[in-house]
Every structure is written in structure tokens, then in C-alpha cells.
């Protein structure tokens, strides 16, 4: 009888052990998320360099920040936080600053379309809305 009683606590200890937790694999949207943050920072830098553009560019910048937040919610624990990056710089000349943003938005718009087309279908609504917003930003800056 003593041997049976002694074995019970050992079996109980094994059941309390937990398997080591593995970090979830990085989400495939991580590069898109990081690019979205970089685009928002580019707007921040442009508004800092040319404060007269704040009223025009503020809503576009805010949209990129909202997109980044939506991506964070979508990606959950598979999100990789951005590493410390040097701050963006922008031309102090209004025409050059707008041209640089337009080029960035065109590139970002193409990337968003491609991401939307290649991502799983359950993410199509989110990515499609981001792609549409970026396309409208191209028009607003043109």
C-alpha cells in the first residue's frame, strides 16, 4: 500500500508541468506593417519640415497610423515590433516634400495591392481598404 501512495504524488507533479511555450511564428504581414509605420513617419517628418502642409497632410498621416493600429489588431501575437530606426527626414521645400510623398505613396499603393492579392482571403477586407486609401492618397497628392 505504501508504494501506491508514494506513486500518486509523483504522477500529480507530472501533470502540473507545462510544455515550454513557443513564440508564435512571425506573421507574413510584418513587412507590410513595418512599411506602414515608415510611411506614417515620413508624413510626420514632412509636416515637421514644412509645417504649412500640416492641414493638408494630417488626415493622410492619421490614416496610415490607423492602418498600423488595424494591422496590430489583425496580427496579434505574430507581430514583430519595429526596431529602433533613425528618424525620417524630409525636404524643407514644399514642392520637393510633396513630390517625395507622392513617390512614396505610389510605391506603397502598389505594395498594398500586391499584398491584398497574395494574402489569405480572410484578410482581404482590411488589406483592400488600406490599398484603396493609399490609392486615394496618390490622387490627393497629385
VOBA-1610 file (N, C-alpha, C; in pm, whole numbers, padded with zeros to 5 digits, always signed):
BEGIN
Unk+00081-00119+00000Unk+00000+00000+00000Unk+00085+00125+00000Unk+00194+00122+00068Unk+00283+00237+00076Unk+00339+00273-00060Unk+00370+00176-00140Unk+00424+00202-00273Unk+00322+00273-00360Unk+00197+00241-00350Unk+00092+00305-00430Unk+00075+00450-00387Unk+00075+00476-00259Unk+00060+00612-00209Unk+00178+00698-00251Unk+00296+00645-00249Unk+00414+00719-00289Unk+00415+00752-00437Unk+00352+00674-00520Unk+00350+00696-00663Unk+00250+00803-00704Unk+00149+00823-00625Unk+00045+00920-00659Unk+00100+01062-00664Unk+00176+01107-00565Unk+00228+01243-00574Unk+00319+01265-00695Unk+00396+01165-00731Unk+00482+01181-00848Unk+00400+01198-00975Unk+00295+01123-00988Unk+00209+01137-01106Unk+00145+01275-01107Unk+00110+01324-00991Unk+00049+01457-00982Unk+00147+01566-01024Unk+00273+01552-00991Unk+00373+01653-01029Unk+00390+01660-01180Unk+00386+01545-01244Unk+00400+01544-01390Unk+00285+01618-01458Unk+00167+01609-01400Unk+00052+01675-01463Unk+00058+01827-01447Unk+00138+01876-01353Unk+00149+02022-01333Unk+00252+02086-01426Unk+00337+02006-01484Unk+00438+02060-01575Unk+00370+02107-01703Unk+00416+02217-01752Unk+00363+02270-01877Unk+00469+02261-01984Unk+00424+02237-02102Unk+00517+02236-02214Unk+00571+02377-02233Unk+00697+02390-02269Unk+00751+02525-02291Unk+00674+02595-02402Unk+00647+02721-02379Unk+00572+02799-02478Unk+00665+02844-02589Unk+00619+02823-02709Unk+00696+02867-02824Unk+00644+03002-02870Unk+00734+03085-02911Unk+00694+03215-02966Unk+00626+03189-03099Unk+00511+03253-03120Unk+00443+03232-03249Unk+00531+03277-03365Unk+00514+03210-03476Unk+00590+03247-03596Unk+00554+03389-03637Unk+00649+03463-03689Unk+00618+03599-03734Unk+00507+03596-03839Unk+00420+03690-03829Unk+00309+03700-03923Unk+00362+03746-04059Unk+00312+03691-04169Unk+00356+03733-04302Unk+00329+03881-04331Unk+00239+03942-04254Unk+00211+04084-04275Unk+00310+04177-04205Unk+00406+04121-04132Unk+00502+04206-04061Unk+00572+04308-04152Unk+00625+04269-04267Unk+00690+04370-04352Unk+00593+04480-04396Unk+00470+04442-04425Unk+00369+04540-04465Unk+00339+04636-04349Unk+00330+04581-04229Unk+00308+04662-04110Unk+00423+04761-04089Unk+00546+04711-04099Unk+00663+04798-04079Unk+00669+04907-04186Unk+00633+04873-04309Unk+00630+04973-04416Unk+00521+05077-04390Unk+00411+05035-04332Unk+00303+05128-04298Unk+00350+05227-04193Unk+00421+05178-04093Unk+00477+05268-03991Unk+00577+05365-04052Unk+00660+05316-04143Unk+00760+05401-04207Unk+00692+05511-04289Unk+00583+05476-04355Unk+00510+05575-04433Unk+00449+05682-04341Unk+00395+05641-04230Unk+00341+05737-04133Unk+00452+05829-04080Unk+00569+05771-04053Unk+00683+05853-04006Unk+00728+05951-04114Unk+00717+05911-04239Unk+00754+06002-04348Unk+00661+06124-04349Unk+00533+06099-04326Unk+00439+06211-04317Unk+00472+06299-04197Unk+00503+06238-04083Unk+00542+06315-03965Unk+00661+06405-03996Unk+00762+06348-04063Unk+00882+06425-04096Unk+00850+06538-04192Unk+00762+06514-04287Unk+00727+06618-04384Unk+00653+06732-04315Unk+00562+06697-04227Unk+00487+06801-04154Unk+00581+06881-04064Unk+00679+06815-04008Unk+00779+06886-03925Unk+00863+06979-04012Unk+00905+06930-04129Unk+00990+07010-04218Unk+00914+07124-04284Unk+00787+07101-04316Unk+00705+07203-04384Unk+00573+07215-04308Unk+00572+07290-04197Unk+00453+07298-04114Unk+00328+07350-04188Unk+00348+07424-04294Unk+00236+07475-04371Unk+00155+07365-04438Unk+00209+07245-04446Unk+00138+07132-04507Unk+00059+07049-04406Unk+00066+07086-04279Unk+00003+07005-04174Unk-00146+06984-04197Unk-00217+07087-04234Unk-00361+07073-04253Unk-00393+06980-04370Unk-00315+06989-04475Unk-00337+06905-04593Unk-00293+06760-04570Unk-00181+06743-04502Unk-00123+06609-04487Unk-00167+06536-04360Unk-00215+06610-04263Unk-00254+06549-04135Unk-00352+06432-04151Unk-00460+06450-04226Unk-00554+06337-04241Unk-00493+06216-04311Unk-00403+06238-04405Unk-00339+06125-04474Unk-00247+06051-04377Unk-00171+06127-04300Unk-00083+06068-04199Unk-00164+05990-04096Unk-00274+06050-04050Unk-00358+05984-03950Unk-00415+05852-04003Unk-00445+05849-04131Unk-00495+05725-04192Unk-00389+05615-04184Unk-00264+05650-04208Unk-00157+05549-04200Unk-00138+05499-04057Unk-00150+05589-03960Unk-00142+05545-03821Unk-00260+05452-03788Unk-00378+05483-03837Unk-00494+05397-03814Unk-00475+05261-03882Unk-00415+05260-03999Unk-00389+05133-04068Unk-00291+05049-03986Unk-00189+05112-03932Unk-00092+05038-03850Unk-00162+04978-03728Unk-00251+05053-03665Unk-00323+05000-03549Unk-00413+04883-03589Unk-00478+04894-03704Unk-00563+04784-03752Unk-00479+04660-03781Unk-00361+04679-03835Unk-00273+04566-03862Unk-00227+04500-03731Unk-00201+04581-03630Unk-00162+04527-03499Unk-00274+04438-03446Unk-00397+04486-03454Unk-00510+04406-03406Unk-00524+04277-03487Unk-00504+04285-03616Unk-00516+04168-03703Unk-00406+04066-03676Unk-00285+04112-03657Unk-00171+04021-03646Unk-00157+03961-03508Unk-00202+04029-03406Unk-00195+03976-03270Unk-00055+03938-03228Unk-00039+03818-03169Unk+00091+03782-03115Unk+00198+03754-03220Unk+00163+03746-03345Unk+00262+03724-03450Unk+00331+03851-03495Unk+00304+03960-03425Unk+00357+04092-03462Unk+00501+04107-03415Unk+00586+04151-03502Unk+00722+04189-03465Unk+00724+04340-03451Unk+00770+04387-03337Unk+00779+04531-03316Unk+00895+04586-03397Unk+00878+04708-03447Unk+00988+04767-03525Unk+01110+04790-03438Unk+01226+04771-03496Unk+01348+04802-03423Unk+01366+04954-03425Unk+01451+05000-03341Unk+01477+05144-03339Unk+01532+05185-03475Unk+01467+05281-03534Unk+01510+05327-03666Unk+01542+05474-03658Unk+01631+05518-03741Unk+01660+05661-03742Unk+01535+05737-03788Unk+01522+05857-03739Unk+01405+05935-03776Unk+01409+05970-03924Unk+01292+05979-03980Unk+01280+06015-04121Unk+01316+06163-04139Unk+01367+06195-04255Unk+01390+06335-04289Unk+01312+06365-04416Unk+01279+06489-04432Unk+01201+06531-04549Unk+01258+06663-04601Unk+01241+06686-04729Unk+01286+06814-04785Unk+01211+06930-04721Unk+01279+07041-04702Unk+01214+07160-04645Unk+01136+07238-04750Unk+01163+07211-04875Unk+01091+07276-04984Unk+00957+07206-05004Unk+00848+07283-05009Unk+00714+07227-05019Unk+00696+07140-05143Unk+00741+07187-05257Unk+00725+07111-05381Unk+00802+06979-05376Unk+00926+06985-05328Unk+01007+06864-05318Unk+00949+06768-05214Unk+00897+06821-05104Unk+00839+06736-04999Unk+00716+06663-05051Unk+00631+06735-05126Unk+00512+06671-05182Unk+00548+06567-05288Unk+00649+06597-05368Unk+00694+06502-05469Unk+00747+06375-05404Unk+00822+06390-05296Unk+00876+06273-05225Unk+00763+06190-05165Unk+00663+06257-05108Unk+00549+06183-05052Unk+00469+06113-05162Unk+00451+06180-05274Unk+00378+06119-05385Unk+00450+05992-05433Unk+00580+05999-05446Unk+00656+05880-05488Unk+00642+05768-05384Unk+00648+05803-05257Unk+00634+05703-05152Unk+00494+05641-05152Unk+00394+05725-05174Unk+00256+05674-05177Unk+00232+05584-05298Unk+00290+05619-05412Unk+00275+05533-05530Unk+00336+05396-05503Unk+00453+05394-05445Unk+00519+05267-05413Unk+00437+05190-05309Unk+00388+05260-05208Unk+00309+05196-05103Unk+00176+05145-05156Unk+00118+05218-05249Unk-00009+05177-05308Unk+00010+05047-05387Unk+00116+05039-05463Unk+00145+04916-05539Unk+00170+04800-05444Unk+00243+04824-05337Unk+00271+04718-05239Unk+00143+04672-05171Unk+00054+04765-05142Unk-00073+04728-05078Unk-00160+04643-05171Unk-00163+04680-05299Unk-00239+04599-05396Unk-00183+04458-05402Unk-00052+04447-05411Unk+00012+04316-05419Unk-00013+04235-05293Unk-00002+04298-05178Unk-00027+04228-05051Unk-00171+04181-05044Unk-00262+04264-05087Unk-00404+04229-05086Unk-00430+04107-05174Unk-00365+04101-05288Unk-00387+03991-05382Unk-00322+03860-05338Unk-00218+03868-05259Unk-00145+03747-05221Unk-00176+03698-05080Unk-00241+03779-04999Unk-00271+03741-04861Unk-00391+03646-04857Unk-00408+03576-04746Unk-00525+03490-04732Unk-00654+03572-04744Unk-00757+03507-04795Unk-00883+03577-04824Unk-00947+03639-04701Unk-00925+03583-04583Unk-00987+03640-04464Unk-00929+03777-04429Unk-00819+03814-04491Unk-00759+03945-04467Unk-00789+04044-04580Unk-00866+04002-04677Unk-00890+04084-04796Unk-00959+04216-04764Unk-01055+04216-04676Unk-01127+04340-04645Unk-01034+04446-04586Unk-00954+04407-04489Unk-00861+04501-04427Unk-00758+04550-04528Unk-00696+04458-04598Unk-00591+04497-04692Unk-00648+04573-04811Unk-00767+04538-04854Unk-00832+04610-04963Unk-00862+04754-04923Unk-00905+04774-04799Unk-00934+04912-04757Unk-00807+04994-04745Unk-00697+04930-04702Unk-00569+05001-04695Unk-00522+05034-04837Unk-00535+04939-04929Unk-00495+04964-05067Unk-00577+05078-05128Unk-00706+05080-05101Unk-00792+05186-05154Unk-00753+05322-05095Unk-00723+05324-04967Unk-00683+05450-04903Unk-00553+05501-04964Unk-00460+05412-04985Unk-00332+05454-05043Unk-00351+05505-05185Unk-00438+05441-05261Unk-00465+05491-05397Unk-00528+05630-05391Unk-00615+05652-05294Unk-00676+05786-05283Unk-00573+05889-05238Unk-00474+05847-05160Unk-00368+05939-05119Unk-00284+05982-05241Unk-00263+05888-05332Unk-00190+05922-05454Unk-00266+06032-05528Unk-00396+06015-05539Unk-00479+06117-05607Unk-00476+06249-05533Unk-00482+06245-05401Unk-00482+06368-05321Unk-00350+06443-05332Unk-00242+06371-05352Unk-00110+06435-05363Unk-00076+06474-05507Unk-00150+06424-05604Unk-00118+06452-05746Unk-00163+06591-05786
//
